[in-house]
Amino acid sequence: MLDALLPRLPPRRAALVGVSGLQASGKSTLAAQLAAAARERGVATEVLGLDDFYLGRRDRAALARDVHPLLATRGVPGTHDVALLVDTVRALGDASPQDPARVPRFDKGRDTRLAPSRWRRVASPPRLILLEGWCIGVPPESPRALARPANDIERIEDGDRRWRSWVNARLAGEYAALWRRLDALIMLAAPGFDVVARWRDEPERALRRRGAPRAMSRADLRRFLMHYERLSRHALRTLPALADIVVALDASRRVESIRISAPARRRPPFRTQAPRSRPARPRSRRSASR
């Protein structure tokens, strides 16, 4: 996979590559493996996790009060600090011993970001930045798609579509601008959304056996995953046509196949919409906006 990825990287700046996959699909593990393999080849690599850029519980409480109560739960677009993520990518590209980049870290146990004094410092610019997260690269939905509720949360608690419409607007705005910065996208493709509940429940079962106070029951987990369901199903429909590398998984997270698209000689920025039936001629890097 690394052999297919490296030729796609730009020659004179840090490359930003997305690693996308539904919850518990193994994207963090894959990003760590790719980073280790790249470093063995002398390619300085850093890994960023989208989860480390969540808004803390106070900021989400403000969104829940001012926009919609469902935004108190972290996860969906709009509950991340995208500006901080963009600033971090930029700082990594300019990192030096005199002015090191600082990489945020989110404490899920406390449901807030650690103090900047505890962020990891990077003193030299990487050649490759891997950004992993569950919704990396996902395009916005059409207004027509938003009309039909995906589950009971949307049917009962978002009957006026205010929550999902607000989330979709964020996905079409600052998130789409971030996706356009990607030089390549890798997708871990689950066989379907329904398997995610079993994957995600594996660590919770261990916590429940130990009597951990924050362990989610199956009912709690079912409600939690409803926040992700709409865009997870949308990702499974759309990302295979957009990703440069698609790793198809079976229900046990074993790799069934790997599909690698042929790299264009002068690749445009990552698209945020599925290709049309008669695709337009790709723009060159020089003319493409970032």
PELINUR-V570815 format. One record per run of one state. SS is the DSSP state (@ for helix, = for strand, . for the rest). FROM is the first residue (numbers start at 0). TO is the last residue. If there is no record, write none. Layout:
ss=[SS/SS]
from=[FROM/FROM]
to=[TO/TO]
This chain:
ss=[./@/./=/./@/./=/@/=/./@/./@/./=/./@/./=/./=/./=/./@/./=/./=/./@/./@/./@/./=/./@/./@/./=/./=/.]
from=[0/1/6/14/21/26/40/44/49/53/54/56/66/68/72/79/80/81/93/100/103/105/107/111/113/115/118/119/122/127/133/142/146/151/157/161/179/183/189/193/210/217/242/244/249/254/260]
to=[0/5/13/20/25/39/43/48/52/53/55/65/67/71/78/79/80/92/99/102/104/106/110/112/114/117/118/121/126/132/141/145/150/156/160/178/182/188/192/209/216/241/243/248/253/259/289]
